[in-house]
Amino acid sequence: MNLQQTGPAPGGPPEREAALGLYLHVPFCLARCPYCDFYSTTRLDRRGAYTEAMARAMALAPGAGRTLDTLYLGGGTPSLLGEGVLSLLEAVRRHWRLTEGAEITLEANPGTVTPELLRLWRQAGVNRLSMGIQAGSGPELKTLGRIHTLEEGLAAVEEARRAGFENVSVDMMLATPGQTAETARELADLLAGLPVTHISAYLLKIEEGTPFARQGMADRCPDPDQAAEIYLAASRRLEERGFVHYEISNFARPGYESRHNTLYWTLDDYLGIGPSAYSFYGGRRFHFPSDLDGFLSAEDPWSLARDDGPGGDWTERLMLALRLRTGLDLSLAPRYGQDPERLRAKARPMAAAGLLTLDGGRIALTDQGFLLSNSIITALLPPEG
């Protein structure tokens, strides 16, 4: 695809200089978790070649030379790069300007970190660490295929703080096999009691083609009504412990919302580099195929990028805005050819049912509404044709 031909989405708002985020996909894992359908590989011998290919891609990237406000190293298990993380950071700094105070996030599995690596990453400029604790007991972690113990997970958070990380995020999984509302509250309490600033709480979804799907694990998981109860129980407990429920699956201490992920939900520009990485840049969406060998061998990795068409239309704006607690600003509707009054009329019955709030110029989902977000969004979209 010709990345120089990107432009604003048809029917969208006028083009503007948005904050730019950069996502680097690091696909390496020691072992694949049985629930995961993200692109990853256990071919750890390719790590050195991969950092070199990423540097080539950065040199040729659209938007090189612009200012970055956020940088996110995700995966996979980026912490498996070890000192190789520094090579990626050096390449980023060669080709982009980082704002003062830029948010630089590294995803890490607690079973792959050491005090020495944590200090090295922090000294190199990583200022936000995201770790997957996921569950609150050894048997649960074993069922989920995690390589770390609960004790290692808790210790890794404490070590990160000692290494100088003030901004630490942890993940928890909800509606896992055998989980109840009470055990979800206990897990929320456990994580909220750690020195962390952010918690992501994801409902387990059995993805087609994963080991969990082949094992029939869905039969061991809570049913939809129980999953809803678990989600609400965990959400309320985290809110009681001082975390703001700012997005469907994310909770933060005030001021510690993920700046990088917020770019996705507010339709600001971001570039994704690496196999399976997606971008939204200049009003268009494009992605790299899930092909490590192709990425490593390409002289110009951007020649592999596949065009996904224009992005940022009204449907995307509505869907993404309603993921956030701040909701949808109805004053944007006319810029997309939409009628705010029609939206208010559609929203009123759902507000009466407690699924959303309709406060002046905004529509925002409640916790209960987050559970039914797909149905609510469908109801608010204009009829097709």
Secondary structure by P-SEA (a helix, b strand, c coil): ccccccccccccccccccbbbbbbbbcccccccccccccccccccaaaaaaaaaaaaaaacccccccccbbbbccccccccccaaaaaaaaaaaccccccccbbbbbbccccccaaaaaaaaaacccbbbbccccccaaaaaaacccccaaaaaaaaaaaaaacccbbbbbbbcccccccaaaaaaaaaaaaaccccbbbbbcccccccccccccccccccccaaaaaaaaaaaaaaaaaacccccccccccccccccaaaaaaaaccbbbbbcccbbbbcccbbbbbcccaaaaaaccccccccccccccccaaaaaaaaaaccccccccccccccccaaaaaaaaaaaaaacccccccccccccaaaaaaaaaaaaaaccccc
